[in-house]
Amino acid sequence: MPVESVFPRLEALLPHVQKPIQYVGGELNSTVKDWDECDVRWALMYPDAYEVGLPNQGVMILYEVLNERPGVLAERTYSVWPDLEALMREHQVPQFTVDAHRPVKAFDVFGLSFSTELGYTNMLTALDLAGIPLESKDRTVEDPIVLAGGHAAFNPEPIADFIDAAIIGDGEQAVLDMTEIIRAWKAEGRPGGREEVLLRLAKTGSVYIPAFYDVEYLPDGRIGRVVPNRSGVPWRVSKHTVMDLDEWPYPKQPLVPLAETVHERMSVEIFRGCTRGCRFCQAGMITRPVRERSITGIGDMVEKGLKATGFEEVGLLSLSSADHSEIADVAKGLADRYEEDKIGLSLPSTRVDAFNVDLANELTRNGRRSGLTFAPEGGSERMRKVINKMVSEDDLIRTVSTAYGNGWRQVKLYFMCGLPTETDEDVLQIADMATKVIAKGREVSGSNDIRCTVSIGGFVPKPHTPFQWAPQLSSEETDARLAKLRDKIRGDKKYGRSIGFRYHDGKPGIVEGLLSRGDRRIGAVIRAVYEDGGRFDGWREYFSYDRWMACADKTLPEMGVDVDWYTTRERTYEEVLPWDHLDSGLDKDWLWEDWQDSLDETEVEDCRWTPCFDCGVCPAMQTEIQIGPTGKKLLPLTVVK
């Protein structure tokens, strides 16, 4: 039976909300398939506003991978702003997809991609608006399978009560495998109901079903063990790793938004994974090994993507794009190819030790020369050894000197506050570094008209990193440390006016820390926050620290734990961590040794260019590092007559 569009009811509400265009769909390269011709149907969500969610590469890739398959349908849904939420509740309009405005509850799978834990309350809003029970135990065979993915799904325990399943790692092949299991179950007449299809998924060893695991706690609040409660369910669930990115050239037809979004460009992921070994970086750790897309593969994707979209900028994305073994040839080849079309190129940020003027000039040749962003992360040489960010102050001064000397006028430096073993003095050295940058910039450029912006974020320890055992700095200590730094920068009469200072207070970091290293007991806090009106916690204007703390104080004491227990407490090697039964490939002993190395300020090289350090990923996941150079060149396109 066809599923009816809710658009006639929705349309009447749109004149009464802000930015109604974000809800109408019909974007260039979007897909609407016949409902009855498909037997497995996915609703994909990035749990944030359209302007943030539409450019998300992960959702865009899965949307296309699924829709390419015969008999499979995928549509997108995003979080609705509170003004529309209120009207939808009043007029009983359910959570809908933007492609065909079908109700989310009608789909087989409701898949959510979490790049940050602060999207959890938005998930609950969407479930409730869709008419799907908030907790998995209350759902029937008529409800979709609620699936979590993305980087935050590497510890899905805080949302274990609300999801049916989680996929950790790369999603491309994983969603296709899952589709076939659901298709076979439906073709057989859905035997055994919801329990049976989840059991089939669990038995693959690569889909995590939280309900099939029991968590036992010790008297002091720590986890005793996590055990399967069904036969045939694996003790550990492994992450997915896609090898040979050239075989997955997605998105081929990138979506072009109707409303303004945070990124207005066509993007290509030039490699996946990072082995720099920055100890704070969850993304680098969980996406190992490094897998490069070939220079010709990148060229083909750019060519097809530009034709399909009409964008005038190409983002070359990865965790450390300047580390691609052929980045110079990629940048020059693309700049040559699209010189007449004035297609600009961009990298998310540039590593201090990977920057060179030739590369920067190629990236800006056809586009505007904007500021350069570098991320030293630690304010002092000592801190950069602790976090394994092998960049010296001399390296940074030399790099920015080269940039200012070649015409750049704006440099942004990104740091973190609250890193393990950090002191006030370590943070205050950020001001010293910024003044040296400005002084050198004035010297080499012969001008006082230059700027350096210092941007600081609070450090949050993340699962599957060497810092997963580390204590987090309290919000009060973070704010006090940053206030001292602000006063030092502003008090500098000679250089202070040339230094911009941006920072986030410590409160959002505490909530993120609670969610990132939380266990199933945190689900009660998330639900309480949602029921108290919590929405869009990643947005400063909606985030309420007081609400989160009040809900935590109301729910956690009866379980014998509190916010500090999850955030500012240091863990021991013996402690069972909430995510230990989810296998990212990283050997726990290796992570612990790297944590000890950080306390000794010992640096570790990048294993792309050195012998293996036995982190465990390649043998555990049956993968390997895939890097160039290929020796090929990216030739300009020629017109075929």
C-alpha positions as CSV (number, residue, x, y, z in Angstrom):
1,M,0.0,0.0,0.0
2,P,1.3,3.5,-0.8
3,V,2.2,5.6,2.2
4,E,0.4,8.9,2.1
5,S,2.4,12.2,2.1
6,V,1.8,14.5,5.0
7,F,2.7,17.5,2.9
8,P,-0.9,18.8,2.5
9,R,-1.2,19.1,6.3
10,L,2.4,20.4,6.7
11,E,2.0,23.0,4.0
12,A,-0.6,24.9,6.0
13,L,1.9,25.2,8.9
14,L,4.9,26.5,6.9
15,P,3.8,30.2,6.7
16,H,3.9,30.3,10.4
17,V,7.6,29.2,10.9
18,Q,11.1,30.5,10.3
19,K,12.9,29.2,7.2
20,P,10.0,27.1,5.8
21,I,12.0,26.2,2.7
22,Q,14.1,23.8,4.7
23,Y,11.1,21.5,5.0
24,V,9.9,21.3,1.4
25,G,12.5,19.0,-0.2
26,G,13.0,18.8,-4.0
27,E,16.7,19.6,-3.9
28,L,18.8,19.0,-7.0
29,N,19.9,15.3,-7.0
30,S,17.4,14.2,-4.4
31,T,15.6,10.9,-5.0
32,V,12.0,9.9,-4.7
33,K,11.2,6.3,-5.4
34,D,8.0,4.4,-5.8
35,W,7.0,3.1,-2.3
36,D,5.4,-0.1,-3.6
37,E,8.3,-1.1,-5.9
38,C,10.6,-1.2,-2.9
39,D,10.7,-3.9,-0.2
40,V,13.2,-2.3,2.2
41,R,12.8,1.3,3.2
42,W,15.2,3.6,5.1
43,A,14.7,6.9,6.8
44,L,18.1,8.6,7.4
45,M,18.5,11.4,9.9
46,Y,21.3,13.7,10.9
47,P,19.8,14.8,14.2
48,D,20.2,18.6,13.7
49,A,18.7,21.4,11.7
50,Y,18.6,21.1,7.9
51,E,21.3,23.7,7.5
52,V,23.8,21.5,9.4
53,G,22.4,18.1,8.4
54,L,22.1,18.4,4.6
55,P,25.9,18.8,3.9
56,N,26.8,15.9,6.1
57,Q,28.9,13.5,4.0
58,G,27.9,10.4,5.9
59,V,24.2,10.7,5.4
60,M,24.6,11.9,1.8
61,I,26.8,8.8,1.0
62,L,24.4,6.3,2.6
63,Y,21.4,8.0,0.9
64,E,23.0,7.4,-2.5
65,V,24.4,3.9,-1.8
66,L,20.9,2.7,-0.7
67,N,18.9,4.4,-3.5
68,E,21.2,2.9,-6.1
69,R,20.0,-0.6,-5.2
70,P,16.9,-2.0,-6.8
71,G,14.0,-2.5,-4.4
72,V,15.6,-0.2,-1.8
73,L,14.4,3.2,-0.9
74,A,16.1,5.9,1.3
75,E,14.7,9.3,2.3
76,R,16.1,12.0,4.6
77,T,14.7,13.7,7.7
78,Y,16.2,16.4,9.9
79,S,15.4,17.9,13.2
80,V,12.6,20.5,13.1
81,W,13.0,23.8,14.9
82,P,10.9,24.3,18.1
83,D,8.4,26.6,16.3
84,L,7.4,23.8,13.8
85,E,7.6,21.2,16.5
86,A,4.9,23.0,18.5
87,L,2.7,23.3,15.4
88,M,3.2,19.6,14.4
89,R,2.1,18.5,17.9
90,E,-0.9,20.8,17.8
91,H,-2.0,19.6,14.4
92,Q,-0.9,16.0,14.8
93,V,1.6,16.1,11.9
94,P,4.2,13.3,12.4
95,Q,8.0,13.5,11.8
96,F,8.4,13.4,8.1
97,T,11.0,12.9,5.4
98,V,11.9,15.9,3.2
99,D,12.0,13.8,0.0
100,A,8.4,12.6,-0.2
101,H,7.1,13.8,3.1
102,R,6.3,10.3,4.2
103,P,5.9,9.6,8.0
104,V,9.1,8.2,9.5
105,K,7.1,5.6,11.4
106,A,6.2,3.9,8.1
107,F,9.8,3.0,7.2
108,D,11.6,-0.3,8.0
109,V,14.7,1.4,9.5
110,F,15.1,4.8,11.1
111,G,18.9,5.4,10.9
112,L,20.5,8.2,12.8
113,S,24.1,9.4,12.3
114,F,25.7,11.0,15.4
115,S,28.9,12.9,14.9
116,T,28.4,14.4,18.4
117,E,26.6,13.2,21.5
118,L,24.8,16.5,21.9
119,G,22.2,15.3,19.3
120,Y,20.7,12.7,21.6
121,T,17.8,14.9,22.8
122,N,17.0,15.7,19.1
123,M,16.7,11.9,18.5
124,L,14.1,11.6,21.3
125,T,12.1,14.6,19.8
126,A,12.1,12.9,16.4
127,L,11.0,9.5,17.8
128,D,8.2,11.1,19.8
129,L,7.0,13.2,16.8
130,A,7.1,10.1,14.7
131,G,4.9,8.2,17.1
132,I,7.6,5.6,17.8
133,P,7.9,4.6,21.4
134,L,11.0,6.2,23.0
135,E,12.3,3.0,24.5
136,S,13.1,-0.1,22.3
137,K,11.4,-2.5,24.8
138,D,8.0,-0.8,24.0
139,R,8.2,-1.2,20.2
140,T,6.4,-3.7,18.1
141,V,6.9,-5.3,14.7
142,E,5.1,-2.3,13.2
143,D,7.8,0.1,14.4
144,P,11.0,0.8,12.5
145,I,14.4,-0.5,13.6
146,V,16.0,2.5,15.3
147,L,19.7,2.4,14.3
148,A,22.6,4.6,15.4
149,G,25.8,5.2,13.5
150,G,28.5,7.8,13.2
151,H,31.5,8.5,15.5
152,A,29.4,8.9,18.6
153,A,28.0,5.4,18.1
154,F,31.4,4.0,19.1
155,N,29.9,4.3,22.6
156,P,26.1,4.0,22.2
157,E,25.6,2.9,25.8
158,P,24.0,6.2,27.0
159,I,21.3,5.8,24.4
160,A,21.1,1.9,24.7
161,D,17.5,2.1,25.9
162,F,16.3,4.2,22.9
163,I,18.0,2.4,20.0
164,D,17.4,-1.1,18.7
165,A,20.8,-1.4,17.0
166,A,24.1,0.3,16.3
167,I,26.7,0.0,13.5
168,I,30.2,1.1,14.4
169,G,32.6,2.1,11.7
170,D,32.1,2.6,8.0
171,G,28.5,2.4,6.9
172,E,28.6,1.8,3.1
173,Q,28.8,-2.0,3.0
174,A,27.2,-2.4,6.5
175,V,23.8,-0.8,5.4
176,L,23.7,-3.0,2.3
177,D,24.3,-6.2,4.4
178,M,21.7,-5.1,6.9
179,T,19.2,-4.4,4.1
180,E,19.6,-8.0,2.8
181,I,18.9,-9.5,6.2
182,I,15.7,-7.4,6.6
183,R,14.6,-8.2,3.1
184,A,14.9,-11.9,3.7
185,W,13.1,-11.7,7.0
186,K,10.2,-9.7,5.4
187,A,10.0,-12.1,2.4
188,E,9.5,-15.0,4.9
189,G,6.6,-13.2,6.5
190,R,8.5,-11.6,9.4
191,P,8.8,-14.8,11.4
192,G,9.5,-14.3,15.1
193,G,8.7,-10.7,14.9
194,R,11.0,-7.9,16.0
195,E,13.1,-10.2,18.2
196,E,14.0,-12.5,15.3
197,V,15.2,-9.8,12.9
198,L,17.3,-8.2,15.6
199,L,18.8,-11.6,16.5
200,R,19.7,-12.3,12.8
201,L,21.5,-8.9,12.7
202,A,23.3,-9.6,16.0
203,K,24.5,-13.0,14.9
204,T,26.5,-11.4,12.1
205,G,28.9,-10.1,14.7
206,S,28.9,-6.6,13.2
207,V,25.6,-5.1,14.3
208,Y,25.3,-4.3,18.0
209,I,21.9,-4.9,19.6
210,P,22.0,-3.4,23.2
211,A,18.9,-5.3,24.4
212,F,20.9,-8.6,23.9
213,Y,23.5,-7.6,26.5
214,D,23.1,-7.3,30.3
215,V,25.3,-4.9,32.3
216,E,26.3,-5.9,35.8
217,Y,27.5,-3.3,38.3
218,L,29.9,-3.5,41.2
219,P,28.9,-2.0,44.6
220,D,31.1,1.1,44.0
221,G,29.2,1.9,40.8
222,R,31.8,0.6,38.3
223,I,30.8,-2.0,35.7
224,G,31.5,-5.6,36.6
225,R,30.9,-7.1,33.2
226,V,28.8,-6.9,30.1
227,V,27.3,-10.3,29.0
228,P,25.2,-11.5,26.1
229,N,21.7,-12.7,27.2
230,R,20.9,-14.7,24.0
231,S,22.7,-17.7,22.6
232,G,24.6,-17.0,19.3
233,V,25.2,-13.3,20.2
234,P,28.9,-12.4,20.1
235,W,30.7,-11.2,23.3
236,R,32.3,-8.4,21.2
237,V,31.0,-6.5,18.2
238,S,33.4,-5.4,15.5
239,K,33.6,-2.2,13.6
240,H,33.2,-2.1,9.8
241,T,36.1,-1.0,7.6
242,V,35.7,-0.2,3.9
243,M,38.9,-0.8,1.9
244,D,39.7,0.6,-1.5
245,L,37.9,3.9,-1.4
246,D,38.0,4.1,-5.3
247,E,35.4,1.3,-5.3
248,W,33.1,3.6,-3.3
249,P,33.1,7.0,-5.2
250,Y,30.3,8.5,-3.2
251,P,28.5,10.8,-3.3
252,K,28.3,10.8,-7.2
253,Q,25.4,13.2,-7.2
254,P,25.8,15.5,-4.2
255,L,22.7,17.2,-2.9
256,V,22.4,20.9,-3.7
257,P,20.5,22.6,-0.8
258,L,17.5,24.9,-1.3
259,A,18.1,26.8,1.9
260,E,21.4,28.2,3.1
261,T,23.6,25.6,4.8
262,V,26.9,25.6,6.8
263,H,28.9,24.4,3.7
264,E,28.1,25.6,0.2
265,R,30.5,23.4,-1.7
266,M,31.0,20.1,-3.4
267,S,33.2,17.9,-1.1
268,V,35.4,14.8,-1.8
269,E,36.8,12.6,0.9
270,I,40.4,12.2,-0.3
271,F,41.3,9.7,2.4
272,R,39.9,8.0,5.5
273,G,41.7,7.4,8.7
274,C,44.7,9.0,10.4
275,T,47.8,7.5,12.0
276,R,49.3,10.8,13.3
277,G,48.4,9.4,16.8
278,C,47.2,12.6,18.5
279,R,46.1,11.1,21.8
280,F,43.0,13.3,22.2
281,C,41.6,12.6,18.8
282,Q,38.8,10.0,18.7
283,A,38.2,10.4,15.0
284,G,41.9,9.5,14.2
285,M,41.9,6.5,16.4
286,I,38.6,4.9,15.4
287,T,39.0,5.4,11.6
288,R,42.4,3.6,11.4
289,P,43.9,2.4,9.1
290,V,44.7,5.2,6.6
291,R,43.1,4.5,3.2
292,E,43.8,7.0,0.4
293,R,41.6,7.6,-2.6
294,S,43.8,7.7,-5.7
295,I,44.6,10.9,-7.5
296,T,42.6,9.7,-10.5
297,G,39.7,8.6,-8.3
298,I,39.7,12.1,-6.7
299,G,39.7,13.7,-10.2
300,D,36.8,11.6,-11.4
301,M,34.7,12.4,-8.4
302,V,35.4,16.2,-8.7
303,E,34.6,16.2,-12.4
304,K,31.3,14.3,-11.9
305,G,30.4,16.2,-8.8
306,L,30.9,19.6,-10.3
307,K,28.8,18.7,-13.4
308,A,26.0,17.4,-11.1
309,T,25.9,20.4,-8.8
310,G,27.2,23.6,-10.3
311,F,29.2,24.4,-7.1
312,E,32.1,26.8,-7.4
313,E,34.2,25.3,-4.6
314,V,35.6,21.9,-3.9
315,G,36.4,20.8,-0.4
316,L,39.2,18.2,-0.1
317,L,38.1,16.5,3.1
318,S,39.9,14.1,5.5
319,L,41.2,14.3,9.1
320,S,44.5,15.7,7.8
321,S,44.2,16.4,4.1
322,A,47.7,17.8,3.6
323,D,49.0,14.4,4.6
324,H,47.7,12.7,1.4
325,S,50.8,11.3,-0.3
326,E,49.9,13.1,-3.5
327,I,48.3,16.3,-2.2
328,A,50.6,18.6,-4.1
329,D,49.7,16.9,-7.4
330,V,46.0,16.8,-6.5
331,A,45.9,20.5,-5.7
332,K,47.9,21.5,-8.8
333,G,46.1,19.2,-11.1
334,L,42.7,20.4,-10.0
335,A,43.8,24.1,-10.1
336,D,45.1,23.6,-13.6
337,R,42.0,21.8,-14.8
338,Y,39.5,24.3,-13.5
339,E,41.5,27.5,-13.9
340,E,39.2,29.0,-16.5
341,D,36.1,28.0,-14.5
342,K,37.5,29.7,-11.3
343,I,36.7,26.7,-9.2
344,G,38.2,27.2,-5.7
345,L,39.8,24.5,-3.6
346,S,39.8,24.2,0.2
347,L,41.2,22.1,3.0
348,P,39.4,21.9,6.4
349,S,42.7,23.0,8.1
350,T,46.4,22.7,7.5
351,R,48.9,20.9,9.7
352,V,51.7,23.2,10.7
353,D,54.4,20.7,9.5
354,A,52.5,19.9,6.2
355,F,52.1,23.6,5.1
356,N,54.0,25.0,2.2
357,V,53.4,28.0,0.1
358,D,53.2,26.1,-3.2
359,L,50.3,24.0,-1.9
360,A,48.6,27.1,-0.4
361,N,49.0,29.0,-3.6
362,E,47.4,26.2,-5.6
363,L,44.5,26.0,-3.2
364,T,43.8,29.7,-3.6
365,R,44.7,30.1,-7.2
366,N,41.2,30.0,-8.5
367,G,39.3,31.1,-5.4
368,R,39.5,33.8,-2.7
369,R,42.5,34.0,-0.4
370,S,40.9,33.5,3.0
371,G,42.7,33.0,6.3
372,L,44.8,30.0,7.1
373,T,43.9,27.7,10.0
374,F,46.5,25.7,12.0
375,A,45.9,23.6,15.1
376,P,48.9,23.4,17.5
377,E,46.3,22.2,20.1
378,G,48.7,22.5,23.1
379,G,50.0,25.9,24.2
380,S,53.4,24.7,25.4
381,E,56.0,22.4,24.0
382,R,55.5,20.1,27.0
383,M,51.7,19.8,26.3
384,R,52.3,19.0,22.6
385,K,54.5,16.1,23.7
386,V,51.8,14.9,26.1
387,I,49.2,14.9,23.3
388,N,51.6,13.6,20.7
389,K,51.2,16.7,18.5
390,M,54.7,16.8,17.2
391,V,54.9,20.5,16.3
392,S,57.5,22.8,17.8
393,E,57.1,26.5,18.4
394,D,59.9,27.1,15.9
395,D,57.9,25.1,13.3
396,L,54.8,27.2,13.9
397,I,56.7,30.6,13.7
398,R,58.4,29.5,10.6
399,T,55.2,28.4,9.0
400,V,53.2,31.5,9.8
401,S,56.2,33.7,8.8
402,T,56.1,32.1,5.4
403,A,52.4,32.7,5.1
404,Y,52.5,36.3,6.2
405,G,55.5,36.9,3.9
406,N,53.6,35.6,1.0
407,G,50.6,37.9,1.3
408,W,48.3,36.2,3.9
409,R,47.0,38.6,6.5
410,Q,44.9,36.4,8.7
411,V,45.9,33.2,10.6
412,K,43.7,31.2,13.0
413,L,45.3,29.0,15.7
414,Y,43.2,26.4,17.4
415,F,44.0,25.1,20.9
416,M,42.4,23.0,23.6
417,C,42.2,23.8,27.3
418,G,41.9,21.1,30.0
419,L,44.3,18.5,28.5
420,P,45.8,15.9,30.9
421,T,48.6,17.2,33.2
422,E,47.9,20.8,31.9
423,T,48.8,23.8,34.2
424,D,47.9,27.4,34.1
425,E,51.4,28.1,32.7
426,D,50.9,25.8,29.8
427,V,47.7,27.7,28.8
428,L,49.3,31.1,29.3
429,Q,52.0,30.2,26.8
430,I,49.3,30.4,24.1
431,A,49.4,34.2,24.6
432,D,53.2,34.1,24.2
433,M,52.9,32.1,21.0
434,A,50.3,34.5,19.6
435,T,52.4,37.6,20.3
436,K,55.4,35.9,18.6
437,V,53.2,35.1,15.6
438,I,52.1,38.7,15.3
439,A,55.6,40.1,15.9
440,K,57.0,37.8,13.2
441,G,54.2,38.6,10.8
442,R,54.8,42.4,11.2
443,E,58.4,41.9,10.6
444,V,58.2,39.8,7.4
445,S,55.2,41.6,5.9
446,G,56.4,45.1,6.7
447,S,52.8,45.9,7.9
448,N,50.9,46.1,11.1
449,D,47.7,45.2,9.3
450,I,47.8,41.5,10.2
451,R,45.6,39.4,12.5
452,C,46.0,36.2,14.5
453,T,42.8,34.6,16.0
454,V,43.2,32.3,18.9
455,S,40.3,29.8,19.2
456,I,40.1,27.5,22.2
457,G,37.8,24.6,22.9
458,G,37.6,22.6,26.1
459,F,39.1,19.1,26.0
460,V,36.6,16.2,26.4
461,P,38.1,12.7,26.9
462,K,36.7,10.2,24.4
463,P,36.3,6.4,24.2
464,H,38.8,4.4,22.2
465,T,41.6,6.9,22.7
466,P,44.6,6.8,25.1
467,F,42.9,9.6,27.1
468,Q,39.7,7.5,27.8
469,W,41.1,7.0,31.3
470,A,41.9,10.6,31.9
471,P,40.1,13.0,34.3
472,Q,38.3,15.9,32.7
473,L,38.9,19.4,34.0
474,S,35.9,20.9,35.8
475,S,34.0,23.7,34.1
476,E,35.0,26.1,36.9
477,E,38.7,25.3,36.5
478,T,38.4,25.6,32.7
479,D,36.7,29.0,32.9
480,A,39.3,30.3,35.4
481,R,42.2,29.2,33.2
482,L,40.7,30.8,30.1
483,A,40.0,34.0,32.0
484,K,43.6,34.3,32.9
485,L,44.6,33.8,29.3
486,R,42.1,36.4,28.1
487,D,43.4,38.9,30.6
488,K,47.0,38.3,29.4
489,I,46.1,38.7,25.8
490,R,44.0,41.9,26.3
491,G,46.6,43.3,28.7
492,D,49.3,43.3,25.9
493,K,49.4,46.9,24.7
494,K,51.7,46.2,21.8
495,Y,50.1,43.1,20.3
496,G,46.8,42.5,22.0
497,R,44.6,44.4,19.5
498,S,45.9,42.2,16.7
499,I,45.0,39.0,18.5
500,G,41.4,37.8,18.4
501,F,40.3,35.5,21.2
502,R,37.4,33.1,20.9
503,Y,36.6,30.4,23.4
504,H,33.8,28.3,24.7
505,D,33.1,28.2,28.4
506,G,33.6,24.8,30.2
507,K,29.9,23.9,30.7
508,P,29.0,22.3,27.4
509,G,32.2,20.2,27.6
510,I,31.0,18.7,30.9
511,V,27.7,17.6,29.4
512,E,29.6,16.3,26.4
513,G,31.9,14.4,28.7
514,L,29.0,13.0,30.7
515,L,27.5,11.6,27.4
516,S,30.7,10.5,25.7
517,R,32.0,8.3,28.6
518,G,28.6,7.5,30.0
519,D,27.0,4.1,30.4
520,R,23.3,3.0,30.3
521,R,22.5,4.8,33.5
522,I,22.9,8.1,31.6
523,G,19.8,7.3,29.5
524,A,17.6,8.4,32.4
525,V,19.3,11.8,32.4
526,I,18.9,12.2,28.6
527,R,15.2,11.3,28.9
528,A,14.7,13.7,31.8
529,V,16.4,16.6,29.9
530,Y,14.2,15.9,26.8
531,E,11.0,15.8,28.9
532,D,12.1,19.1,30.5
533,G,12.3,20.7,27.0
534,G,15.9,20.0,26.0
535,R,16.5,20.4,22.3
536,F,19.4,21.4,20.0
537,D,22.0,21.1,22.7
538,G,24.8,21.8,20.2
539,W,23.4,25.3,19.7
540,R,24.4,27.9,22.3
541,E,21.0,29.6,22.3
542,Y,19.2,26.4,23.2
543,F,21.8,24.6,25.4
544,S,21.0,24.7,29.1
545,Y,23.8,23.6,31.5
546,D,21.5,24.1,34.5
547,R,18.8,21.8,33.0
548,W,21.4,19.0,32.4
549,M,22.8,19.3,35.9
550,A,19.3,19.5,37.5
551,C,18.2,16.3,35.6
552,A,21.4,14.6,36.5
553,D,21.0,15.5,40.2
554,K,17.4,14.1,40.1
555,T,18.2,10.8,38.4
556,L,21.8,9.7,39.2
557,P,22.1,9.7,43.0
558,E,19.7,6.7,43.4
559,M,22.2,4.8,41.2
560,G,25.1,5.7,43.4
561,V,26.9,7.9,40.9
562,D,27.0,11.6,39.9
563,V,28.3,13.9,37.1
564,D,31.8,14.1,38.6
565,W,32.0,10.3,38.7
566,Y,31.6,10.3,34.9
567,T,33.7,13.4,34.1
568,T,36.4,14.5,36.5
569,R,37.3,11.0,37.8
570,E,40.4,9.2,36.5
571,R,39.9,5.5,35.5
572,T,42.2,2.7,36.3
573,Y,43.5,0.0,33.9
574,E,41.4,-2.7,35.7
575,E,38.1,-0.9,35.2
576,V,35.6,-2.3,32.7
577,L,34.8,0.7,30.4
578,P,31.2,0.9,29.0
579,W,32.4,0.4,25.5
580,D,34.9,-2.4,26.0
581,H,32.7,-4.9,24.3
582,L,32.7,-2.8,21.1
583,D,35.8,-3.5,19.1
584,S,37.4,-0.6,17.3
585,G,40.4,-2.8,16.5
586,L,42.6,-0.9,18.9
587,D,44.3,-3.1,21.5
588,K,43.4,-1.9,25.0
589,D,46.9,-2.6,26.2
590,W,48.3,-0.5,23.5
591,L,46.0,2.4,24.4
592,W,47.0,2.1,28.0
593,E,50.7,2.1,27.1
594,D,50.2,5.2,25.0
595,W,48.3,6.8,28.0
596,Q,51.4,6.1,30.1
597,D,53.7,7.4,27.4
598,S,51.7,10.7,27.4
599,L,52.3,11.1,31.2
600,D,56.0,10.6,30.5
601,E,55.8,13.1,27.6
602,T,57.0,10.5,25.1
603,E,56.2,11.0,21.5
604,V,55.2,8.3,19.0
605,E,55.8,8.5,15.2
606,D,53.2,8.2,12.4
607,C,53.1,4.5,11.4
608,R,52.4,5.4,7.8
609,W,56.1,6.1,7.4
610,T,57.7,4.0,10.1
611,P,57.5,0.4,11.3
612,C,54.2,-0.7,12.9
613,F,53.6,0.2,16.5
614,D,51.2,-2.7,17.1
615,C,48.0,-0.7,17.8
616,G,46.2,-3.8,16.7
617,V,43.9,-2.4,14.0
618,C,45.4,-4.0,10.9
619,P,45.5,-7.6,12.1
620,A,42.3,-7.4,14.2
621,M,40.3,-5.9,11.3
622,Q,42.1,-7.8,8.5
623,T,43.0,-4.4,7.0
624,E,46.1,-2.6,6.0
625,I,47.3,0.9,5.3
626,Q,46.6,2.0,1.7
627,I,48.7,4.9,0.5
628,G,50.3,6.2,-2.7
629,P,52.0,7.6,-4.5
630,T,50.5,6.1,-7.6
631,G,52.8,8.0,-9.9
632,K,49.8,9.2,-12.0
633,K,49.1,12.8,-12.9
634,L,45.7,14.6,-13.0
635,L,45.5,15.8,-16.5
636,P,43.3,18.7,-17.6
637,L,40.1,17.6,-19.2
638,T,39.9,17.7,-23.0
639,V,36.8,18.2,-25.1
640,V,36.0,15.1,-27.1
641,K,34.8,16.2,-30.6
